[in-house]
Every structure is written in structure tokens, then in C-alpha cells.
């Protein structure tokens, strides 16, 4: 899972570097709390983004939903914050304390296709959670761009809502 602050360059310019740095500390604490809560592990950060891995696709989808909700509720100053999140599933290469490989590249691409406030998942994740959640097909991520990846990933928008029984089923499954 990649999480990225939408409009971060503008916010950084508004706050200035020192205040932006302090803001990022709080943002990362919020994200890290949710990653750990869903049994995930932080892989690393780059700029305002954070990469995490999870033991199951259910946790990899529930964690971004939790992150989106908390960001919307808690990070409202100096203006409401919005994040975009991308999720893929697969085997990554462990290299010197970092992860690399096709799954990481695809997750990055899917994240860049997500609009502010969205969570996009790839087909492997969608196949796992599709019967339990409402997903909207967003087409092929980066289809108009020239990427070395042979098959551009299809993005599915996660639609979450309070009281959605699909979320309840997915949460129970992730807890077991």
C-alpha cells in the first residue's frame, strides 16, 4: 500500500519547510498507527508518501479505509487534508531493508491514478474483496503512458460506507 498526500506541494509552500516537516511528523504518526493496527509493516517513506505491507489483502484494504477516515476527521488544519492510496497484492523482493519489484511499481502507478480522497486497488486485491465490497472499475491505470510493465493494472475504486455489511464481513475475516 502506498499513501500519498494530495496537494502536498501547495500545502508545503503554504506552511514553509519547518512547519511542513512538523506536519509530516503528525501525518506519519497517524498513518503508522493505522498500519500497525491492521498488522501491517512500514517499509519506508519518500517525500510525503509512505509504503506499507500487510499479511493479507483484507488488512491491506481495511487499513486505507481507516486512514482515510482518520485523516478526514483529525487533519483539518491549516485546511482539510486528503490522501490518495493505492493497493496491490503480490510478492515483493526484500532488498537491504526495502521492498522492490513489480508489485511495488504497480502499487505506485495505481496510487498516482487515484484522485484526492480515493483508494484504488488492483485486480488481485479486487478479486479477493470483490464479493464483500462495492468496487467501481476505473479502467487501466496509466494506459495512455509508456510504461515498461507488460500489462498495465486495472484500478478498482473502493466504495466504503458506514453500516455496509461488506465491510463488516471483511473486518471479521481480517480479525480471524
C-alpha positions as CSV (number, residue, x, y, z in Angstrom):
1,X,0.0,0.0,0.0
2,X,1.2,3.5,-0.9
3,X,-0.4,6.5,0.8
4,X,0.3,10.0,-0.7
5,X,-0.9,13.4,0.4
6,X,-2.9,15.1,-2.4
7,X,-1.9,18.7,-3.0
8,X,1.2,18.3,-0.8
9,X,3.4,20.7,-2.8
10,X,0.9,23.5,-2.4
11,X,0.5,22.8,1.3
12,X,4.2,22.7,1.8
13,X,4.5,26.1,0.1
14,X,1.7,27.5,2.3
15,X,3.3,26.2,5.5
16,X,7.0,26.6,4.8
17,X,9.6,23.9,5.2
18,X,9.8,23.8,9.0
19,X,6.1,23.8,9.6
20,X,5.7,21.2,6.8
21,X,8.2,19.0,8.4
22,X,6.3,19.1,11.8
23,X,3.0,18.5,9.9
24,X,4.5,15.4,8.3
25,X,5.5,14.0,11.7
26,X,1.9,14.1,12.8
27,X,0.6,12.7,9.5
28,X,3.1,9.8,9.6
29,X,2.2,9.0,13.2
30,X,-1.5,8.7,12.2
31,X,-0.7,6.5,9.2
32,X,1.8,4.3,11.2
33,X,-0.8,3.8,13.9
34,X,-3.3,2.5,11.4
35,X,-0.8,0.4,9.6
36,X,0.2,-1.4,12.8
37,X,-3.4,-1.7,13.9
38,X,-4.1,-3.7,10.8
39,X,-1.0,-5.9,11.3
40,X,1.0,-4.1,8.6
41,X,4.6,-3.1,8.5
42,X,6.0,0.2,7.3
43,X,8.5,-0.3,4.5
44,X,9.6,3.3,4.1
45,X,8.8,6.9,3.3
46,X,9.5,9.1,0.3
47,X,8.6,12.7,0.4
48,X,5.1,12.8,1.9
49,X,4.4,9.2,0.9
50,X,4.5,6.0,2.9
51,X,4.8,2.4,1.7
52,X,3.5,-0.4,3.9
53,X,3.0,-4.1,3.5
54,X,0.3,-6.4,5.0
55,X,-0.1,-10.1,5.6
56,X,-3.5,-10.2,3.8
57,X,-5.4,-8.3,1.2
58,X,-8.2,-7.7,3.7
59,X,-5.9,-5.8,6.0
60,X,-4.4,-4.0,3.0
61,X,-7.8,-2.6,2.1
62,X,-9.2,-2.0,5.6
63,X,-6.1,0.0,6.7
64,X,-6.5,2.6,3.9
65,X,-10.2,3.0,4.8
66,X,-9.2,3.6,8.4
67,X,-6.5,6.0,7.3
68,X,-8.9,8.0,5.0
69,X,-11.5,8.3,7.8
70,X,-8.9,9.4,10.4
71,X,-7.2,11.9,8.1
72,X,-10.6,13.4,7.3
73,X,-11.5,13.7,11.0
74,X,-8.2,14.7,12.5
75,X,-6.1,16.5,10.0
76,X,-8.2,19.6,9.2
77,X,-5.7,22.4,9.9
78,X,-4.5,24.5,8.2
79,X,-7.0,23.1,5.8
80,X,-8.7,19.8,5.3
81,X,-6.2,17.2,4.2
82,X,-6.9,14.5,1.6
83,X,-4.8,11.4,0.7
84,X,-4.8,9.1,-2.3
85,X,-4.0,5.4,-1.7
86,X,-3.1,2.5,-4.0
87,X,-3.1,-1.2,-3.1
88,X,-1.7,-4.2,-4.9
89,X,-1.0,-7.8,-3.8
90,X,1.9,-10.0,-4.7
91,X,5.4,-11.0,-3.8
92,X,8.0,-8.2,-3.4
93,X,11.7,-8.6,-3.3
94,X,13.3,-7.9,0.1
95,X,16.4,-5.9,-0.5
96,X,18.5,-4.2,2.1
97,X,15.6,-3.4,4.4
98,X,13.4,-2.2,1.5
99,X,10.9,-3.8,-0.9
100,X,11.2,-3.6,-4.7
101,X,9.8,-5.4,-7.7
102,X,6.8,-5.3,-10.0
103,X,4.3,-5.2,-7.2
104,X,5.8,-2.1,-5.8
105,X,5.9,-0.4,-9.2
106,X,2.3,-1.3,-9.9
107,X,1.2,0.0,-6.5
108,X,3.0,3.3,-7.2
109,X,1.2,3.6,-10.6
110,X,-2.2,2.8,-9.1
111,X,-1.6,5.4,-6.4
112,X,-0.8,8.0,-9.0
113,X,-4.1,7.3,-10.8
114,X,-6.1,7.7,-7.6
115,X,-7.8,11.1,-7.2
116,X,-7.8,13.0,-3.9
117,X,-9.6,11.0,-1.3
118,X,-9.7,7.8,-3.3
119,X,-8.4,4.3,-2.6
120,X,-7.6,2.3,-5.8
121,X,-6.9,-1.4,-5.7
122,X,-5.6,-3.7,-8.4
123,X,-7.3,-6.8,-9.8
124,X,-5.6,-9.3,-7.5
125,X,-6.9,-7.3,-4.5
126,X,-10.3,-6.7,-6.1
127,X,-10.7,-10.4,-6.7
128,X,-10.1,-11.1,-3.1
129,X,-12.5,-8.5,-1.7
130,X,-15.0,-8.1,-4.6
131,X,-17.8,-10.2,-3.1
132,X,-17.6,-8.3,0.1
133,X,-17.2,-4.7,-1.0
134,X,-18.5,-2.3,-3.6
135,X,-15.9,-1.6,-6.2
136,X,-16.0,0.6,-9.2
137,X,-14.0,-0.3,-12.3
138,X,-11.7,2.6,-13.2
139,X,-10.1,1.0,-16.2
140,X,-6.4,0.5,-16.9
141,X,-4.0,2.6,-14.8
142,X,-1.6,4.7,-16.9
143,X,-2.9,3.2,-20.1
144,X,-2.0,6.3,-22.0
145,X,1.5,6.4,-20.7
146,X,4.6,4.4,-21.9
147,X,5.5,2.0,-19.1
148,X,7.8,-1.0,-19.3
149,X,5.3,-3.1,-17.4
150,X,3.7,-5.5,-20.0
151,X,0.2,-5.4,-18.7
152,X,-0.9,-2.1,-17.1
153,X,-3.0,-2.8,-13.9
154,X,-6.7,-2.2,-13.8
155,X,-7.8,0.0,-11.0
156,X,-10.9,-0.5,-8.9
157,X,-12.2,2.3,-6.7
158,X,-13.1,1.2,-3.2
159,X,-16.5,2.5,-2.2
160,X,-17.0,2.4,1.6
161,X,-19.9,3.4,3.6
162,X,-20.9,3.3,7.3
163,X,-23.1,0.3,8.0
164,X,-22.0,-1.5,4.9
165,X,-22.3,-5.3,5.6
166,X,-19.5,-6.0,3.2
167,X,-17.1,-4.0,5.4
168,X,-18.3,-5.9,8.5
169,X,-17.7,-9.3,6.8
170,X,-14.2,-8.2,5.6
171,X,-13.3,-6.9,9.1
172,X,-14.4,-10.2,10.7
173,X,-12.4,-12.1,8.2
174,X,-9.3,-10.0,8.8
175,X,-9.7,-10.4,12.6
176,X,-9.8,-14.2,12.4
